[in-house]
Amino acid sequence: MQLIVLWDIDHTLIENAGVSKEIYATAFAALTRVSPSLPASTEGRTDRLIMRDMFRRHDLPEPDWPTIEAALTRAGGERFDDLRRRGVTLPGVRDALKAASVQAGWVSSVLTGNIAANARVKLAAFDLDPLLDLAVGAYGADAEQRPDLVAVARERVHRDRGLSIDVPVVLVGDTPRDVEAALATGSGIIAVATGIHSQAELEAAGASVVLPDLSDTAGLLIRLESFAAR
C-alpha cells in the first residue's frame, strides 16, 4: 500500500513556546525598523499570509516576497538555540515519525505554513529532521493558501520519488485550516488536539478522526493504514 503522510509542525509535532511569534516580530522589525504593536496571527496560515497581515495591520507597505523570506530566514536561524531550550517535542511524535518512516511504499513529509528554512530549523532543534523526507514537503513560500500546498507536495513526491500522482494523501494537523486543506483536496485528515483547538472544534470543522495527541503509535498506524487502503 502506498501513502503520502504530510505532517504539520507547530503544535502538531513540536511546541515552540512562543518562538514562532518572535521570529515574525523580528523579521517585521528588521524590514520596517518598527516593532510590531500586535503579535502575528498564525493558526495554520502560511508565512506569506501571516506577514502580509502584519504589514496591513500596521498600515505599512509590503516588501516583495524574496525580501520578506530572507528576513524570516535570518530571524529563524537566530532562534535555533531558543527553540531547543524552550520548546518541546509533543507526546508520541518521535515514535510516530519513526514508525511512518519505515513503512514500505509510504512517503512521510511535511505540509506547513513555515518557509522551508524555518521548518528545518524547528525540526532540527529537536532532531526530528532525519525522520522526514523534507525534500518533497510543501512550505509557506510555495503558496498563499494551505489547500494549494497539497498539490505542491503531490507533484514533488511524484517527480522525486516516483509515486503516482493519485496516491492517497493524509494530513496530520492541529487546526481547522489543516482540516479545510484536507477536505478541499480530497485528502484524509487526522486532527490532533495538541494546539489551541479542542477535539470538539476539530470535529466541527469536519475532521472524521480526532486524537488527543500522537502518543498511541499503534493506533495511529492503524488509522493511517485505513487511508492507504481506500
C-alpha positions as CSV (number, residue, x, y, z in Angstrom):
1,M,0.0,0.0,0.0
2,Q,1.2,3.5,-0.9
3,L,0.5,6.6,1.1
4,I,1.8,10.2,1.4
5,V,1.7,11.4,5.0
6,L,2.1,15.1,5.5
7,W,2.6,16.4,9.0
8,D,2.1,19.9,10.2
9,I,4.9,21.2,12.5
10,D,3.9,23.8,15.1
11,H,1.6,22.4,17.8
12,T,1.4,19.1,16.0
13,L,5.0,17.8,16.2
14,I,6.5,20.5,18.4
15,E,5.5,23.1,20.9
16,N,7.5,26.2,20.0
17,A,6.9,28.1,23.3
18,G,6.2,31.4,21.5
19,V,9.4,31.4,19.5
20,S,7.4,31.4,16.2
21,K,5.8,34.7,17.0
22,E,9.2,36.1,18.0
23,I,10.5,35.1,14.6
24,Y,7.8,37.0,12.8
25,A,8.2,40.1,15.1
26,T,12.0,40.1,14.5
27,A,11.6,39.8,10.7
28,F,9.0,42.5,10.7
29,A,11.1,44.9,12.8
30,A,14.2,44.2,10.5
31,L,12.1,45.2,7.5
32,T,10.4,48.2,8.9
33,R,12.5,49.5,11.8
34,V,9.3,49.4,13.7
35,S,8.4,46.9,16.5
36,P,5.0,45.3,15.9
37,S,2.3,46.6,18.1
38,L,0.4,43.2,18.0
39,P,1.8,39.7,17.7
40,A,1.5,37.7,14.5
41,S,-1.8,35.9,13.9
42,T,-0.9,32.4,12.9
43,E,-3.3,29.4,13.4
44,G,-2.4,27.4,10.4
45,R,-1.9,30.2,7.9
46,T,1.1,30.3,5.6
47,D,4.1,32.7,6.2
48,R,3.1,34.7,3.1
49,L,-0.3,35.5,4.7
50,I,1.0,35.9,8.2
51,M,3.5,38.6,7.1
52,R,1.1,40.3,4.8
53,D,-1.4,40.6,7.6
54,M,1.2,42.2,9.8
55,F,2.0,44.9,7.2
56,R,-1.7,45.6,6.6
57,R,-2.5,45.9,10.3
58,H,0.3,48.4,10.7
59,D,-0.6,50.3,7.6
60,L,2.8,49.8,6.1
61,P,3.8,48.8,2.5
62,E,4.5,45.1,2.0
63,P,8.0,44.4,0.6
64,D,8.5,41.9,-2.2
65,W,8.3,38.3,-1.1
66,P,12.0,37.4,-1.5
67,T,12.9,40.2,0.8
68,I,10.4,39.0,3.4
69,E,11.6,35.4,3.1
70,A,15.2,36.4,3.6
71,A,14.3,38.3,6.8
72,L,12.3,35.3,8.1
73,T,15.2,33.0,7.3
74,R,17.6,35.2,9.2
75,A,15.2,35.5,12.2
76,G,14.5,31.8,12.3
77,G,18.2,30.8,12.2
78,E,18.9,33.2,15.1
79,R,16.2,31.4,17.2
80,F,17.6,27.8,16.9
81,D,19.0,27.8,20.4
82,D,15.9,29.4,21.9
83,L,13.8,26.6,20.3
84,R,16.0,23.9,21.6
85,R,16.0,25.4,25.1
86,R,12.4,26.4,25.5
87,G,10.4,24.2,23.1
88,V,9.5,20.5,23.3
89,T,8.6,17.6,21.1
90,L,5.0,16.7,21.7
91,P,3.9,13.4,23.1
92,G,4.5,10.4,20.9
93,V,5.9,12.4,18.0
94,R,9.3,10.8,17.7
95,D,7.9,7.2,17.8
96,A,5.1,8.2,15.3
97,L,7.6,9.7,12.8
98,K,9.9,6.7,13.1
99,A,7.0,4.3,12.5
100,A,5.8,6.1,9.4
101,S,9.3,6.5,8.0
102,V,9.8,2.7,7.8
103,Q,6.5,1.8,6.2
104,A,7.1,0.3,2.7
105,G,5.6,2.4,0.0
106,W,5.0,5.4,2.2
107,V,6.4,8.9,1.9
108,S,6.4,10.8,5.2
109,S,7.0,14.6,4.9
110,V,5.6,17.9,6.0
111,L,2.9,20.3,4.9
112,T,3.5,23.5,6.9
113,G,2.9,27.3,6.7
114,N,6.5,27.8,7.6
115,I,9.0,28.6,4.9
116,A,11.3,25.7,4.3
117,A,14.3,27.2,6.1
118,N,12.4,27.7,9.3
119,A,10.7,24.4,9.1
120,R,14.1,22.8,9.0
121,V,15.3,24.9,12.0
122,K,12.3,23.9,14.0
123,L,12.7,20.2,13.2
124,A,16.4,20.2,13.6
125,A,16.2,21.8,17.0
126,F,14.6,18.6,18.3
127,D,16.5,16.2,16.0
128,L,13.3,15.3,14.1
129,D,14.5,16.2,10.6
130,P,16.2,12.8,9.8
131,L,12.8,11.1,10.3
132,L,11.1,13.1,7.5
133,D,11.6,13.3,3.7
134,L,11.8,17.1,3.7
135,A,12.8,17.5,0.1
136,V,9.3,16.6,-1.0
137,G,7.4,18.6,1.6
138,A,5.2,21.7,1.0
139,Y,6.1,25.0,2.7
140,G,4.8,28.5,3.3
141,A,6.7,30.0,0.4
142,D,5.1,27.6,-2.1
143,A,1.5,29.0,-2.0
144,E,-0.5,31.5,-0.1
145,Q,-3.4,29.2,0.8
146,R,-2.9,26.0,2.7
147,P,-5.1,23.8,0.4
148,D,-2.8,24.7,-2.5
149,L,0.2,23.2,-0.7
150,V,-1.3,19.7,-1.1
151,A,-0.8,19.8,-4.9
152,V,2.8,21.1,-4.4
153,A,3.6,18.1,-2.2
154,R,1.9,15.6,-4.5
155,E,3.9,16.9,-7.5
156,R,7.2,16.7,-5.6
157,V,6.6,13.2,-4.4
158,H,5.6,12.2,-8.0
159,R,8.6,13.8,-9.6
160,D,11.3,13.0,-7.0
161,R,10.1,9.7,-5.5
162,G,8.2,8.2,-8.5
163,L,4.9,7.6,-6.8
164,S,1.7,8.0,-8.8
165,I,0.1,11.4,-8.7
166,D,-3.1,9.8,-7.4
167,V,-1.5,8.1,-4.3
168,P,-3.7,8.8,-1.3
169,V,-2.6,11.7,0.9
170,V,-3.4,12.2,4.6
171,L,-2.7,15.4,6.5
172,V,-1.9,15.4,10.2
173,G,-2.5,18.7,11.9
174,D,-4.0,20.6,14.8
175,T,-6.1,23.4,13.3
176,P,-9.3,23.8,11.4
177,R,-7.2,25.0,8.5
178,D,-5.5,21.6,8.3
179,V,-8.9,20.1,8.2
180,E,-10.1,22.5,5.5
181,A,-7.0,21.8,3.4
182,A,-7.7,18.0,3.6
183,L,-11.4,18.4,2.7
184,A,-10.8,20.8,-0.1
185,T,-8.3,18.4,-1.8
186,G,-9.9,15.0,-1.1
187,S,-7.1,14.1,1.3
188,G,-7.5,12.2,4.5
189,I,-7.2,14.1,7.8
190,I,-6.0,13.1,11.3
191,A,-6.5,16.0,13.6
192,V,-4.8,16.3,16.9
193,A,-6.0,18.4,19.8
194,T,-2.4,19.5,20.8
195,G,-2.8,23.1,19.9
196,I,-5.4,25.7,20.9
197,H,-8.3,23.9,19.3
198,S,-10.3,21.3,21.2
199,Q,-11.4,17.9,19.9
200,A,-14.9,19.3,19.5
201,E,-13.8,22.2,17.4
202,L,-11.8,20.0,15.1
203,E,-14.7,17.6,14.7
204,A,-17.0,20.6,14.0
205,A,-14.5,21.7,11.3
206,G,-15.1,18.3,9.6
207,A,-12.4,16.0,10.8
208,S,-13.5,12.4,10.9
209,V,-10.6,11.3,13.0
210,V,-9.5,13.5,16.0
211,L,-6.9,12.3,18.5
212,P,-5.9,13.9,21.8
213,D,-2.2,13.6,20.8
214,L,0.1,11.2,18.9
215,S,1.1,9.1,21.8
216,D,-0.7,5.9,20.6
217,T,1.7,4.8,17.8
218,A,-0.1,1.5,17.1
219,G,-3.5,3.2,16.9
220,L,-2.1,6.0,14.7
221,L,-0.6,3.5,12.2
222,I,-4.0,1.7,12.0
223,R,-5.7,5.0,11.2
224,L,-3.1,5.8,8.6
225,E,-3.3,2.4,7.0
226,S,-7.0,2.8,6.7
227,F,-6.4,5.8,4.4
228,A,-3.8,3.9,2.4
229,A,-6.3,1.1,1.8
230,R,-9.1,3.3,0.4
